[in-house]
Amino acid sequence: MSVDELAVKFDHYMKRYPELYDELADVVAQWVDDGGLVVDVGCGSGLVSVAVLKRLPAVSVIGVEPSEDMRKVALSNVSKANVVDRFSVVNGFSDELPFEEDSVDGVVSRYSLPYWSDPAGSFAELFRVLRPGGVVILEALNGKFSLLKLWLTGFHMVGKRSGLGVARYHVDAYKSAYSVDEVKDFLSKAGFVVNFVDSKKGDWRFLVVGGKP
């Protein structure tokens, strides 16, 4: 089974939990003015983009996704949500974004960090494309998450009929995950100010908001 096939199956599984995407969209709404341009880095199947577009009725979202298959799924999901007129998706990677300097109001990314081949270069690239006053909103898997809890989470997913491949895909992502302190360090070295952190000890995820001065 290919990574893209797994990601599509993961998309089907995660559609059971729309509240997770709504929560992230609420955070975006707190930091980005409606009517601005938001870039969803590693947009995958577009579930974050859909939530943001629904939450902010005048915002535009551009998804960045290297997988052609996933770009097609994202367009399908956004179209079904009737918000496709404010959405587009482009081929790209986190360390080479196809946008001009100082052209983006907000960047959001959910759980894509483990797949960034050059994290330091990627954060520098986010800094480049954001306008002064723009923000990056990063929801990340916690690299310090307990291995025991991680495997229990995998078993829970299988019990919820995620499929063994999807559960393994989720567990494997933690192998390249970072701690909240490492992410804060990436942001600071790229020139960002760390504006907000939501991190609970022992939790499987955390949220960091960085601002471009």
C-alpha positions, 0 to 999 in steps of 0.5 A: 500500500502506497503512502498516498493510499494510506493518507487517503485512508487516514483522511477517511478516518479523521473525518470522524473527528471534525472538532479537531479541525474546528479547534485549529480553525478557531486559533487561526481566526484569533490570529489572522484577520478575515479577508487575508491569505492563509497558506496551509503547508502540507495540506494533505486532504484539505481538512484544515483548509475546509475548517478555516474557510468555513470559520473565516468567510472572507479568507482565501486559502492556498494549500501546498502539497507535494502529492498530486493524489492528495491535491486531488483529494483536497480539491474534492473535499473543499468542493464538497464543502462549497468553499472551493471558490476561495481555495487553490492548491499548488505543488510545493514543499515546506522549504521551497514555497511558491510565494513572493516575499512578504505576501502571506498573512498566515501559515497553518500546518497540522502534523506535517513537521515530521515530513519536512526534510529541512526543518530549519530551512522550512522555518526560514522559508515561512518567515520569508513569505509572511508579511510583517505581522504575519503568523505561523500556526503550527500544530505538531505531534509531540516528540516527547510523547510516551512510547507506551501511550503511543502504542496504546493510541495505535491500538485504540485507532485499530479498535476504532476501525482505522485499519492497521496500516493507518494506525502504523502510519500514525505511530511512525510519524512520531519517529521524526516528531520534535519537542515543543522546545525544539520547535520554539528554537526553530522559530526563534532562529528563523527570526520569529517571536513565539507569541503563544504556546499550548503544550501540556506535559504528556500530551500527544500534541502541542500548538505553537504560534510564531509571529514575524516582527 
